[in-house]
């Protein structure tokens, strides 16, 4: 599902809301999650999961084509851990 499909589904299920308002709400939620993660905060949505940021240290990697050593800089990557309710639904419980 992509963002526009999510917006359309919410708008269809809530006919009392204008689509532009639903779009603004969805965009605000995603912006807040992104802003919190960029500050290094953890975002937990109960029953769904938790978004956090993990730090990957600098290391020496290898170029798979040439085999030469390459320096890989330190970086921060997003991480998602599913919640128990989501895991249970995916596994048919």
Secondary structure as the mmCIF struct_conf table of DSSP 4:
data_model
#
loop_
_struct_conf.conf_type_id
_struct_conf.id
_struct_conf.beg_label_comp_id
_struct_conf.beg_label_asym_id
_struct_conf.beg_label_seq_id
_struct_conf.end_label_comp_id
_struct_conf.end_label_asym_id
_struct_conf.end_label_seq_id
HELX_RH_AL_P HELX_RH_AL_P1 UNK A 3 UNK A 13
TURN_TY1_P TURN_TY1_P1 UNK A 15 UNK A 16
BEND BEND1 UNK A 17 UNK A 17
HELX_RH_AL_P HELX_RH_AL_P2 UNK A 19 UNK A 38
TURN_TY1_P TURN_TY1_P2 UNK A 39 UNK A 40
STRN STRN1 UNK A 43 UNK A 45
TURN_TY1_P TURN_TY1_P3 UNK A 46 UNK A 48
STRN STRN2 UNK A 49 UNK A 56
STRN STRN3 UNK A 59 UNK A 62
TURN_TY1_P TURN_TY1_P4 UNK A 64 UNK A 66
STRN STRN4 UNK A 69 UNK A 72
STRN STRN5 UNK A 75 UNK A 82
HELX_RH_AL_P HELX_RH_AL_P3 UNK A 84 UNK A 90
TURN_TY1_P TURN_TY1_P5 UNK A 91 UNK A 92
#
